[in-house]
Amino acid sequence: MTTEVATATPSRVVPATAGLLIGMLLSVLDQTVVAIALPDIAADLGGLDAIGWVVTSYVLASTTTGALYGRMSDRFGRREVFVTAVAVFIAGSILCGMAWTMPQLVAARTLQGVGAGALFALPTIALSELYPRHLRGRVQGLTGGVFALASVGGPLAGGAITDTAGWRWIFYVNLPLGLLSIALVWFALRLPRSGGHGRLDVAGSALLAGSMVSLLLAAEGGGRAHAWTSGAVLWPAGAFALLSAAFVWWERRAADPVLPPRLFAGPALRVALPATALLGALLGGSIVYLPTYLQSAYGMSATQAGLALNPYVITFMVVSSLAGSRVAGRYKPFLIAGSAIVVAGFALLSRLGPGTPYALFAVALGVLGAGFGLLMQNLVVVAQNAASAADLAAATSAAVSVRGLGMSLGVAVFGILLAGQVDGMGKGAEVTAAAIPGVLAWGVPAAVVLVALTTVLPRSAGR
């Protein structure tokens, strides 16, 4: 195993880090910032029946392109690919702000998502190369904090911008931030190319993207818009099975596979990737439905609900940073502890009732945030440490992509569970507030599985 060392001068490491983190912040913000503005967008552009695609098109595009960006950056350079991706993201953002019909907005969001696919994966790779290996956990802990801040702060920022300047400005504000990210990274990021001179695995990337899109389409429609036995669900489910089989077959034969099979020769990645996907599902489900509970149970506005999630955000950020600085290769105890704390967090949330004081709810939020803070980026570090230097980008991209896929599936599954809970109970805030704790209760057995997975991780990434 090759030990990476910082390859940028100390004077350039800080601005390079700042530029990468700004890009990462943008990619996560634009997953969540739009949700609060959807009513205003629908009122302006019409097309209410397609409003969900404003979110879904971005998530699909960003999730399915992450693995390819890792391989592209091996060949063309981290800086060059990152800057190009930010430029694509900015172009998509401008087109989103200029859209005058719903199809135009969905198309622009897709372009924006194509750029965003690099904005979490590549910083995670580049930061692990900018700093010595013994600092990898600490640095990746910062990215966990950025994720928590952007995930929960997105609706808050979206509400404030929509109320004051209009929904188009939630896209236009990406322009100055994106240009700042480009300037910092272009000036400061100096990393050697990883020597990937082979052909890009376009066929493998297309098969992987197609299988992920098919899975998400089946999950999004099943149990809500369509019956599980309907063609609208069975066709994409069948396509997922066929495309996944074709992807595995192709990757075993490709000269330069986008996801090298050798990554799974050791036990660490065989366990870490499923654990990362499950963590993503729990993250996605909780991030989406906790603000809804605050609004329905406590009568909060969107802005108040965003502020009320501070116990979650603060503990997530603090624990992620502290854990990253103290792991020093001893990741397994932290991961087991984090998984157990997540079990406790979902158990507490499942006990919420009409008379639960906000103070007790805040405690449950803090517990959940602490568990996620111990898990999120440390699982990425496990994947990175399990890979050789040549496979670092592929392993990191795989971890980030499966977490994104897990988040999308988690939102869909929790939505299906919520629809089942309220079916026949009518509508209204009281019904929603009564149903959400029962939905969150499903996080308990899922988190128990996460405990089991972290328990069977090898003590070191190499074994």
Secondary structure as a PSIPRED ss2 file (coil, helix, strand):
# PSIPRED VFORMAT (PSIPRED V4.0)

   1 M C   1.000  0.000  0.000
   2 T C   1.000  0.000  0.000
   3 T C   1.000  0.000  0.000
   4 E C   1.000  0.000  0.000
   5 V C   1.000  0.000  0.000
   6 A C   1.000  0.000  0.000
   7 T C   1.000  0.000  0.000
   8 A C   1.000  0.000  0.000
   9 T C   1.000  0.000  0.000
  10 P H   0.000  1.000  0.000
  11 S H   0.000  1.000  0.000
  12 R H   0.000  1.000  0.000
  13 V H   0.000  1.000  0.000
  14 V H   0.000  1.000  0.000
  15 P H   0.000  1.000  0.000
  16 A H   0.000  1.000  0.000
  17 T H   0.000  1.000  0.000
  18 A H   0.000  1.000  0.000
  19 G H   0.000  1.000  0.000
  20 L H   0.000  1.000  0.000
  21 L H   0.000  1.000  0.000
  22 I H   0.000  1.000  0.000
  23 G H   0.000  1.000  0.000
  24 M H   0.000  1.000  0.000
  25 L H   0.000  1.000  0.000
  26 L H   0.000  1.000  0.000
  27 S H   0.000  1.000  0.000
  28 V H   0.000  1.000  0.000
  29 L H   0.000  1.000  0.000
  30 D H   0.000  1.000  0.000
  31 Q H   0.000  1.000  0.000
  32 T H   0.000  1.000  0.000
  33 V C   1.000  0.000  0.000
  34 V C   1.000  0.000  0.000
  35 A H   0.000  1.000  0.000
  36 I H   0.000  1.000  0.000
  37 A H   0.000  1.000  0.000
  38 L H   0.000  1.000  0.000
  39 P H   0.000  1.000  0.000
  40 D H   0.000  1.000  0.000
  41 I H   0.000  1.000  0.000
  42 A H   0.000  1.000  0.000
  43 A H   0.000  1.000  0.000
  44 D H   0.000  1.000  0.000
  45 L H   0.000  1.000  0.000
  46 G C   1.000  0.000  0.000
  47 G C   1.000  0.000  0.000
  48 L H   0.000  1.000  0.000
  49 D H   0.000  1.000  0.000
  50 A H   0.000  1.000  0.000
  51 I C   1.000  0.000  0.000
  52 G C   1.000  0.000  0.000
  53 W H   0.000  1.000  0.000
  54 V H   0.000  1.000  0.000
  55 V H   0.000  1.000  0.000
  56 T H   0.000  1.000  0.000
  57 S H   0.000  1.000  0.000
  58 Y H   0.000  1.000  0.000
  59 V H   0.000  1.000  0.000
  60 L H   0.000  1.000  0.000
  61 A H   0.000  1.000  0.000
  62 S H   0.000  1.000  0.000
  63 T H   0.000  1.000  0.000
  64 T H   0.000  1.000  0.000
  65 T H   0.000  1.000  0.000
  66 G H   0.000  1.000  0.000
  67 A H   0.000  1.000  0.000
  68 L H   0.000  1.000  0.000
  69 Y H   0.000  1.000  0.000
  70 G H   0.000  1.000  0.000
  71 R H   0.000  1.000  0.000
  72 M H   0.000  1.000  0.000
  73 S H   0.000  1.000  0.000
  74 D H   0.000  1.000  0.000
  75 R H   0.000  1.000  0.000
  76 F H   0.000  1.000  0.000
  77 G C   1.000  0.000  0.000
  78 R H   0.000  1.000  0.000
  79 R H   0.000  1.000  0.000
  80 E H   0.000  1.000  0.000
  81 V H   0.000  1.000  0.000
  82 F H   0.000  1.000  0.000
  83 V H   0.000  1.000  0.000
  84 T H   0.000  1.000  0.000
  85 A H   0.000  1.000  0.000
  86 V H   0.000  1.000  0.000
  87 A H   0.000  1.000  0.000
  88 V H   0.000  1.000  0.000
  89 F H   0.000  1.000  0.000
  90 I H   0.000  1.000  0.000
  91 A H   0.000  1.000  0.000
  92 G H   0.000  1.000  0.000
  93 S H   0.000  1.000  0.000
  94 I H   0.000  1.000  0.000
  95 L H   0.000  1.000  0.000
  96 C H   0.000  1.000  0.000
  97 G H   0.000  1.000  0.000
  98 M H   0.000  1.000  0.000
  99 A C   1.000  0.000  0.000
 100 W C   1.000  0.000  0.000
 101 T C   1.000  0.000  0.000
 102 M H   0.000  1.000  0.000
 103 P H   0.000  1.000  0.000
 104 Q H   0.000  1.000  0.000
 105 L H   0.000  1.000  0.000
 106 V H   0.000  1.000  0.000
 107 A H   0.000  1.000  0.000
 108 A H   0.000  1.000  0.000
 109 R H   0.000  1.000  0.000
 110 T H   0.000  1.000  0.000
 111 L H   0.000  1.000  0.000
 112 Q H   0.000  1.000  0.000
 113 G H   0.000  1.000  0.000
 114 V H   0.000  1.000  0.000
 115 G H   0.000  1.000  0.000
 116 A H   0.000  1.000  0.000
 117 G H   0.000  1.000  0.000
 118 A H   0.000  1.000  0.000
 119 L H   0.000  1.000  0.000
 120 F H   0.000  1.000  0.000
 121 A H   0.000  1.000  0.000
 122 L H   0.000  1.000  0.000
 123 P H   0.000  1.000  0.000
 124 T H   0.000  1.000  0.000
 125 I H   0.000  1.000  0.000
 126 A H   0.000  1.000  0.000
 127 L H   0.000  1.000  0.000
 128 S H   0.000  1.000  0.000
 129 E H   0.000  1.000  0.000
 130 L H   0.000  1.000  0.000
 131 Y C   1.000  0.000  0.000
 132 P C   1.000  0.000  0.000
 133 R H   0.000  1.000  0.000
 134 H H   0.000  1.000  0.000
 135 L H   0.000  1.000  0.000
 136 R H   0.000  1.000  0.000
 137 G H   0.000  1.000  0.000
 138 R H   0.000  1.000  0.000
 139 V H   0.000  1.000  0.000
 140 Q H   0.000  1.000  0.000
 141 G H   0.000  1.000  0.000
 142 L H   0.000  1.000  0.000
 143 T H   0.000  1.000  0.000
 144 G H   0.000  1.000  0.000
 145 G H   0.000  1.000  0.000
 146 V H   0.000  1.000  0.000
 147 F H   0.000  1.000  0.000
 148 A H   0.000  1.000  0.000
 149 L H   0.000  1.000  0.000
 150 A H   0.000  1.000  0.000
 151 S H   0.000  1.000  0.000
 152 V H   0.000  1.000  0.000
 153 G H   0.000  1.000  0.000
 154 G H   0.000  1.000  0.000
 155 P H   0.000  1.000  0.000
 156 L H   0.000  1.000  0.000
 157 A H   0.000  1.000  0.000
 158 G H   0.000  1.000  0.000
 159 G H   0.000  1.000  0.000
 160 A H   0.000  1.000  0.000
 161 I H   0.000  1.000  0.000
 162 T H   0.000  1.000  0.000
 163 D H   0.000  1.000  0.000
 164 T H   0.000  1.000  0.000
 165 A C   1.000  0.000  0.000
 166 G C   1.000  0.000  0.000
 167 W C   1.000  0.000  0.000
 168 R C   1.000  0.000  0.000
 169 W H   0.000  1.000  0.000
 170 I H   0.000  1.000  0.000
 171 F H   0.000  1.000  0.000
 172 Y H   0.000  1.000  0.000
 173 V C   1.000  0.000  0.000
 174 N H   0.000  1.000  0.000
 175 L H   0.000  1.000  0.000
 176 P H   0.000  1.000  0.000
 177 L H   0.000  1.000  0.000
 178 G H   0.000  1.000  0.000
 179 L H   0.000  1.000  0.000
 180 L H   0.000  1.000  0.000
 181 S H   0.000  1.000  0.000
 182 I H   0.000  1.000  0.000
 183 A H   0.000  1.000  0.000
 184 L H   0.000  1.000  0.000
 185 V H   0.000  1.000  0.000
 186 W H   0.000  1.000  0.000
 187 F H   0.000  1.000  0.000
 188 A H   0.000  1.000  0.000
 189 L C   1.000  0.000  0.000
 190 R C   1.000  0.000  0.000
 191 L C   1.000  0.000  0.000
 192 P C   1.000  0.000  0.000
 193 R C   1.000  0.000  0.000
 194 S C   1.000  0.000  0.000
 195 G C   1.000  0.000  0.000
 196 G C   1.000  0.000  0.000
 197 H C   1.000  0.000  0.000
 198 G C   1.000  0.000  0.000
 199 R C   1.000  0.000  0.000
 200 L C   1.000  0.000  0.000
 201 D C   1.000  0.000  0.000
 202 V H   0.000  1.000  0.000
 203 A H   0.000  1.000  0.000
 204 G H   0.000  1.000  0.000
 205 S H   0.000  1.000  0.000
 206 A H   0.000  1.000  0.000
 207 L H   0.000  1.000  0.000
 208 L H   0.000  1.000  0.000
 209 A H   0.000  1.000  0.000
 210 G H   0.000  1.000  0.000
 211 S H   0.000  1.000  0.000
 212 M H   0.000  1.000  0.000
 213 V H   0.000  1.000  0.000
 214 S H   0.000  1.000  0.000
 215 L H   0.000  1.000  0.000
 216 L H   0.000  1.000  0.000
 217 L H   0.000  1.000  0.000
 218 A H   0.000  1.000  0.000
 219 A H   0.000  1.000  0.000
 220 E H   0.000  1.000  0.000
 221 G H   0.000  1.000  0.000
 222 G E   0.000  0.000  1.000
 223 G C   1.000  0.000  0.000
 224 R C   1.000  0.000  0.000
 225 A C   1.000  0.000  0.000
 226 H E   0.000  0.000  1.000
 227 A C   1.000  0.000  0.000
 228 W C   1.000  0.000  0.000
 229 T C   1.000  0.000  0.000
 230 S C   1.000  0.000  0.000
 231 G H   0.000  1.000  0.000
 232 A H   0.000  1.000  0.000
 233 V H   0.000  1.000  0.000
 234 L H   0.000  1.000  0.000
 235 W H   0.000  1.000  0.000
 236 P H   0.000  1.000  0.000
 237 A H   0.000  1.000  0.000
 238 G H   0.000  1.000  0.000
 239 A H   0.000  1.000  0.000
 240 F H   0.000  1.000  0.000
 241 A H   0.000  1.000  0.000
 242 L H   0.000  1.000  0.000
 243 L H   0.000  1.000  0.000
 244 S H   0.000  1.000  0.000
 245 A H   0.000  1.000  0.000
 246 A H   0.000  1.000  0.000
 247 F H   0.000  1.000  0.000
 248 V H   0.000  1.000  0.000
 249 W H   0.000  1.000  0.000
 250 W H   0.000  1.000  0.000
 251 E H   0.000  1.000  0.000
 252 R C   1.000  0.000  0.000
 253 R C   1.000  0.000  0.000
 254 A C   1.000  0.000  0.000
 255 A C   1.000  0.000  0.000
 256 D C   1.000  0.000  0.000
 257 P C   1.000  0.000  0.000
 258 V C   1.000  0.000  0.000
 259 L C   1.000  0.000  0.000
 260 P C   1.000  0.000  0.000
 261 P H   0.000  1.000  0.000
 262 R H   0.000  1.000  0.000
 263 L H   0.000  1.000  0.000
 264 F H   0.000  1.000  0.000
 265 A C   1.000  0.000  0.000
 266 G C   1.000  0.000  0.000
 267 P H   0.000  1.000  0.000
 268 A H   0.000  1.000  0.000
 269 L H   0.000  1.000  0.000
 270 R H   0.000  1.000  0.000
 271 V H   0.000  1.000  0.000
 272 A H   0.000  1.000  0.000
 273 L H   0.000  1.000  0.000
 274 P H   0.000  1.000  0.000
 275 A H   0.000  1.000  0.000
 276 T H   0.000  1.000  0.000
 277 A H   0.000  1.000  0.000
 278 L H   0.000  1.000  0.000
 279 L H   0.000  1.000  0.000
 280 G H   0.000  1.000  0.000
 281 A H   0.000  1.000  0.000
 282 L H   0.000  1.000  0.000
 283 L H   0.000  1.000  0.000
 284 G H   0.000  1.000  0.000
 285 G H   0.000  1.000  0.000
 286 S H   0.000  1.000  0.000
 287 I H   0.000  1.000  0.000
 288 V H   0.000  1.000  0.000
 289 Y H   0.000  1.000  0.000
 290 L H   0.000  1.000  0.000
 291 P H   0.000  1.000  0.000
 292 T H   0.000  1.000  0.000
 293 Y H   0.000  1.000  0.000
 294 L H   0.000  1.000  0.000
 295 Q H   0.000  1.000  0.000
 296 S H   0.000  1.000  0.000
 297 A H   0.000  1.000  0.000
 298 Y H   0.000  1.000  0.000
 299 G C   1.000  0.000  0.000
 300 M C   1.000  0.000  0.000
 301 S C   1.000  0.000  0.000
 302 A H   0.000  1.000  0.000
 303 T H   0.000  1.000  0.000
 304 Q H   0.000  1.000  0.000
 305 A H   0.000  1.000  0.000
 306 G H   0.000  1.000  0.000
 307 L H   0.000  1.000  0.000
 308 A H   0.000  1.000  0.000
 309 L C   1.000  0.000  0.000
 310 N H   0.000  1.000  0.000
 311 P H   0.000  1.000  0.000
 312 Y H   0.000  1.000  0.000
 313 V H   0.000  1.000  0.000
 314 I H   0.000  1.000  0.000
 315 T H   0.000  1.000  0.000
 316 F H   0.000  1.000  0.000
 317 M H   0.000  1.000  0.000
 318 V H   0.000  1.000  0.000
 319 V H   0.000  1.000  0.000
 320 S H   0.000  1.000  0.000
 321 S H   0.000  1.000  0.000
 322 L H   0.000  1.000  0.000
 323 A H   0.000  1.000  0.000
 324 G H   0.000  1.000  0.000
 325 S H   0.000  1.000  0.000
 326 R H   0.000  1.000  0.000
 327 V C   1.000  0.000  0.000
 328 A C   1.000  0.000  0.000
 329 G C   1.000  0.000  0.000
 330 R C   1.000  0.000  0.000
 331 Y H   0.000  1.000  0.000
 332 K H   0.000  1.000  0.000
 333 P H   0.000  1.000  0.000
 334 F H   0.000  1.000  0.000
 335 L H   0.000  1.000  0.000
 336 I H   0.000  1.000  0.000
 337 A H   0.000  1.000  0.000
 338 G H   0.000  1.000  0.000
 339 S H   0.000  1.000  0.000
 340 A H   0.000  1.000  0.000
 341 I H   0.000  1.000  0.000
 342 V H   0.000  1.000  0.000
 343 V H   0.000  1.000  0.000
 344 A H   0.000  1.000  0.000
 345 G H   0.000  1.000  0.000
 346 F H   0.000  1.000  0.000
 347 A H   0.000  1.000  0.000
 348 L H   0.000  1.000  0.000
 349 L H   0.000  1.000  0.000
 350 S H   0.000  1.000  0.000
 351 R C   1.000  0.000  0.000
 352 L C   1.000  0.000  0.000
 353 G C   1.000  0.000  0.000
 354 P C   1.000  0.000  0.000
 355 G C   1.000  0.000  0.000
 356 T C   1.000  0.000  0.000
 357 P C   1.000  0.000  0.000
 358 Y H   0.000  1.000  0.000
 359 A H   0.000  1.000  0.000
 360 L H   0.000  1.000  0.000
 361 F H   0.000  1.000  0.000
 362 A H   0.000  1.000  0.000
 363 V H   0.000  1.000  0.000
 364 A H   0.000  1.000  0.000
 365 L H   0.000  1.000  0.000
 366 G H   0.000  1.000  0.000
 367 V H   0.000  1.000  0.000
 368 L H   0.000  1.000  0.000
 369 G H   0.000  1.000  0.000
 370 A H   0.000  1.000  0.000
 371 G H   0.000  1.000  0.000
 372 F H   0.000  1.000  0.000
 373 G H   0.000  1.000  0.000
 374 L H   0.000  1.000  0.000
 375 L H   0.000  1.000  0.000
 376 M H   0.000  1.000  0.000
 377 Q H   0.000  1.000  0.000
 378 N H   0.000  1.000  0.000
 379 L H   0.000  1.000  0.000
 380 V H   0.000  1.000  0.000
 381 V H   0.000  1.000  0.000
 382 V H   0.000  1.000  0.000
 383 A H   0.000  1.000  0.000
 384 Q H   0.000  1.000  0.000
 385 N H   0.000  1.000  0.000
 386 A C   1.000  0.000  0.000
 387 A C   1.000  0.000  0.000
 388 S C   1.000  0.000  0.000
 389 A H   0.000  1.000  0.000
 390 A H   0.000  1.000  0.000
 391 D H   0.000  1.000  0.000
 392 L H   0.000  1.000  0.000
 393 A H   0.000  1.000  0.000
 394 A H   0.000  1.000  0.000
 395 A H   0.000  1.000  0.000
 396 T H   0.000  1.000  0.000
 397 S H   0.000  1.000  0.000
 398 A H   0.000  1.000  0.000
 399 A H   0.000  1.000  0.000
 400 V H   0.000  1.000  0.000
 401 S H   0.000  1.000  0.000
 402 V H   0.000  1.000  0.000
 403 R H   0.000  1.000  0.000
 404 G H   0.000  1.000  0.000
 405 L H   0.000  1.000  0.000
 406 G H   0.000  1.000  0.000
 407 M H   0.000  1.000  0.000
 408 S H   0.000  1.000  0.000
 409 L H   0.000  1.000  0.000
 410 G H   0.000  1.000  0.000
 411 V H   0.000  1.000  0.000
 412 A H   0.000  1.000  0.000
 413 V H   0.000  1.000  0.000
 414 F H   0.000  1.000  0.000
 415 G H   0.000  1.000  0.000
 416 I H   0.000  1.000  0.000
 417 L H   0.000  1.000  0.000
 418 L H   0.000  1.000  0.000
 419 A H   0.000  1.000  0.000
 420 G H   0.000  1.000  0.000
 421 Q H   0.000  1.000  0.000
 422 V H   0.000  1.000  0.000
 423 D C   1.000  0.000  0.000
 424 G C   1.000  0.000  0.000
 425 M C   1.000  0.000  0.000
 426 G C   1.000  0.000  0.000
 427 K C   1.000  0.000  0.000
 428 G C   1.000  0.000  0.000
 429 A H   0.000  1.000  0.000
 430 E H   0.000  1.000  0.000
 431 V H   0.000  1.000  0.000
 432 T H   0.000  1.000  0.000
 433 A H   0.000  1.000  0.000
 434 A H   0.000  1.000  0.000
 435 A H   0.000  1.000  0.000
 436 I H   0.000  1.000  0.000
 437 P H   0.000  1.000  0.000
 438 G H   0.000  1.000  0.000
 439 V H   0.000  1.000  0.000
 440 L H   0.000  1.000  0.000
 441 A C   1.000  0.000  0.000
 442 W C   1.000  0.000  0.000
 443 G H   0.000  1.000  0.000
 444 V H   0.000  1.000  0.000
 445 P H   0.000  1.000  0.000
 446 A H   0.000  1.000  0.000
 447 A H   0.000  1.000  0.000
 448 V H   0.000  1.000  0.000
 449 V H   0.000  1.000  0.000
 450 L H   0.000  1.000  0.000
 451 V H   0.000  1.000  0.000
 452 A H   0.000  1.000  0.000
 453 L H   0.000  1.000  0.000
 454 T H   0.000  1.000  0.000
 455 T H   0.000  1.000  0.000
 456 V C   1.000  0.000  0.000
 457 L C   1.000  0.000  0.000
 458 P C   1.000  0.000  0.000
 459 R C   1.000  0.000  0.000
 460 S C   1.000  0.000  0.000
 461 A C   1.000  0.000  0.000
 462 G C   1.000  0.000  0.000
 463 R C   1.000  0.000  0.000
